[in-house]
Amino acid sequence: MSDQALLELAAKAAGIGPVLCYESARNLLRIGPRSGYRLWCPLDDSESALRLALSLGICIQPIPDCDTVQVYQVHGDTGEPFNIHTAANGDIELRRIIVQAAAEIGKATA
């Protein structure tokens, strides 16, 4: 999936929008009037990625023995994790899997 598609689905999941345009050179969305014009780039900005995870209830779990990190959601009725994404433990990788998990949520609401 392209970065643009990931960001647009993640924005949809978080109720952010409308999306005015995607700037591929800076890997960000321009978000419009509901929240005022602003730029949004959780793939490159840790604060935006963590706010996205919090707003959607995405859990972040480091796995030190494997030097990886997982992000996932939890079923409300069973408490079981689902929509699990795993990546190497690094800022870039963590931001990407947060956006991927958010995009899965956005895709499910389509």
Backbone torsions as a table, in degrees:
resi	resn	phi	psi	omega
1	MET	NA	139.7	-179.1
2	SER	-71.8	159.0	176.7
3	ASP	-59.5	-38.6	179.7
4	GLN	-61.2	-46.8	179.9
5	ALA	-63.3	-42.1	177.3
6	LEU	-58.2	-48.7	-177.9
7	LEU	-65.0	-40.9	-179.2
8	GLU	-66.3	-41.9	177.3
9	LEU	-67.4	-38.9	177.8
10	ALA	-64.2	-41.8	177.7
11	ALA	-62.7	-40.9	177.7
12	LYS	-60.9	-45.6	-179.8
13	ALA	-60.4	-38.4	-177.4
14	ALA	-84.7	-2.9	-179.3
15	GLY	72.6	26.6	-179.7
16	ILE	-97.2	131.8	177.1
17	GLY	159.8	-173.4	0.6
18	PRO	-74.3	157.3	177.2
19	VAL	-78.5	123.0	-179.9
20	LEU	-86.8	-41.2	177.1
21	CYS	-168.1	166.0	176.6
22	TYR	-115.0	129.3	176.8
23	GLU	-107.0	103.5	-175.3
24	SER	-67.6	-30.5	-178.8
25	ALA	-64.2	-32.0	-179.3
26	ARG	-111.0	1.4	177.3
27	ASN	52.8	52.7	-179.3
28	LEU	-142.6	163.3	173.8
29	LEU	-106.0	145.1	166.7
30	ARG	-96.2	121.7	-175.2
31	ILE	-105.7	139.5	-173.0
32	GLY	-110.4	-162.2	-135.8
33	PRO	-53.9	-22.3	-175.9
34	ARG	-55.7	-44.5	-179.2
35	SER	-106.9	15.3	-174.8
36	GLY	83.0	150.9	-178.8
37	TYR	-62.1	128.8	178.1
38	ARG	-157.6	166.0	176.4
39	LEU	-100.6	145.1	-177.9
40	TRP	-138.8	118.9	-177.2
41	CYS	-143.3	72.2	-179.2
42	PRO	-67.0	-14.7	176.1
43	LEU	-74.1	-22.6	-177.7
44	ASP	-118.7	-9.3	-175.4
45	ASP	-123.0	114.4	-176.4
46	SER	-62.3	-38.1	179.9
47	GLU	-61.8	-45.4	178.5
48	SER	-62.4	-41.1	-179.9
49	ALA	-65.0	-43.6	-179.7
50	LEU	-69.7	-36.5	174.7
51	ARG	-62.9	-39.3	177.3
52	LEU	-61.6	-47.8	179.2
53	ALA	-59.3	-44.9	-180.0
54	LEU	-64.1	-43.0	-176.6
55	SER	-65.9	-25.8	-178.5
56	LEU	-104.0	1.4	180.0
57	GLY	69.7	31.9	178.6
58	ILE	-83.9	127.3	180.0
59	CYS	-88.2	144.3	178.3
60	ILE	-120.3	124.6	-177.5
61	GLN	-131.9	111.3	173.6
62	PRO	-72.0	145.1	176.0
63	ILE	-122.0	88.8	-171.0
64	PRO	-61.6	-36.1	-178.1
65	ASP	-61.3	-30.0	-177.9
66	CYS	-106.2	0.2	-176.9
67	ASP	52.9	43.8	178.1
68	THR	-130.0	172.9	175.5
69	VAL	-137.8	145.1	176.8
70	GLN	-119.3	144.7	168.1
71	VAL	-122.8	144.0	-177.4
72	TYR	-161.0	167.4	171.8
73	GLN	-108.0	167.0	179.1
74	VAL	-123.4	131.3	174.1
75	HIS	-63.0	128.5	-178.8
76	GLY	-62.3	-37.4	-176.0
77	ASP	-85.8	-28.9	-177.5
78	THR	-108.3	-20.7	-177.6
79	GLY	77.3	5.5	-179.2
80	GLU	-82.0	139.6	177.0
81	PRO	-72.7	146.0	173.4
82	PHE	-148.5	174.5	-178.1
83	ASN	54.3	51.8	-173.9
84	ILE	-88.5	131.2	175.7
85	HIS	-127.2	135.1	-178.2
86	THR	-125.2	141.0	178.4
87	ALA	-151.6	169.4	174.6
88	ALA	-60.0	151.4	-177.2
89	ASN	-80.3	95.0	178.2
90	GLY	-159.6	158.6	-176.4
91	ASP	-59.5	-47.1	-177.2
92	ILE	-63.2	-45.1	-178.1
93	GLU	-65.7	-41.6	179.6
94	LEU	-62.8	-46.2	179.1
95	ARG	-58.9	-42.9	-178.0
96	ARG	-63.9	-44.4	-177.5
97	ILE	-72.9	-27.0	172.6
98	ILE	-63.3	-47.1	179.9
99	VAL	-65.2	-37.9	177.4
100	GLN	-62.7	-43.4	178.5
101	ALA	-64.0	-41.2	178.0
102	ALA	-64.8	-38.4	178.3
103	ALA	-63.9	-37.0	176.6
104	GLU	-62.0	-38.8	176.8
105	ILE	-65.1	-45.4	178.0
106	GLY	-60.8	-39.5	179.7
107	LYS	-65.6	-38.1	-178.5
108	ALA	-68.4	-24.3	179.9
109	THR	-89.9	-0.1	-178.3
110	ALA	-73.0	NA	NA
